[in-house]
Amino acid sequence: MLKIYTILLLCLAAHNLSAQYGTLDPTFGQGGLVQTWYKSKYAQGHDMLLLPDGKIMVAGVVTDSLDRLTVWRYLSNGDLDITFGTKGVATLPNQPSGSVGLTMALQTDGKIIVAGHINYGTDSDLLLVRFLADGKIDGSFGGNGFATLDIWGDLDFANNVAIQPDGSIVVVGTAIQTAKGYHLLVARFRPDGILDSSFGDSGIIVPDYGIDNAWGDGVAVLKDGKILVGAAYFDVQGFGVQSEYNMLVRYLPDGSPDLSFGQRSSNLQFSS
């Protein structure tokens, strides 16, 4: 049986005053809908980025026998941009293991950072990949265009990424330790893809909040250089019932916690 999977883009009309808000924009794709088809493959977009020239970037994964981190670039009308990668599509080449793109950010020079994870059997490492503006891998970044981070030899992945004015890359996500659950993970890489040893503990922050189930979802670099992280945690309260909480954490530019921000909750142990 032939399987066909797509990534799907929708464009809602909001700029045209004569159009009803929330209706599909007929000038985009086919009646406001773009589908990119793959035969016998699974394709999924995880993040989208609108470029200054109106083009649209999508990061995600295409799966056949292996997960393959994939980036698509579309023109403003929804057509694939054939000047990018191979007919509008770029991938992480020569992958010995599966990889997935979960989030991305645009540098001021037009290069694209894609973050996610790369799989090694039962181990998964946080992954950063940098593409040039034309979709080629930037070989000057990390090792052969990508960088990885492994915390405890279990599962690590990125959920969000931000670029600082100096080109440094801040990534937030999750580090999973089988015996101790989920942990918020914050890391900063230099513009060349090497961990920034001046940040946190040799480039990495895995804070001890006295809880075993926390993860990072959002990150923003503030004008004063401080880093704001959006995160969540949950605890189990008997009989499998769990309560989930949101939290904001602010770090100083060197990665130390900004103790002037917010108020410590009575059930969290913040370590500096």
Secondary structure, 3 states (H helix, E strand, C coil): CCCEEEEEEECECCCCCCCCCCCECCCCCECCEEEEEEECCEEEEEEEEECCCCCEEEEEEEECCCEEEEEEEECCCCCECCCCCECCEEECCCCCCCEEEEEEEECCCCCEEEEEEEEECCEEEEEEEEECCCCCECCCCCECCEEEECCCCCEEEEEEEEECCCCCEEEEEEEEECCCEEEEEEEEECCCCCECCCCCECCEECCCCCCCEEEEEEEEECCCCCEEEEEEEEEECCCCCEEEEEEEEEECCCCCECCCCCCCCCCCCCCC
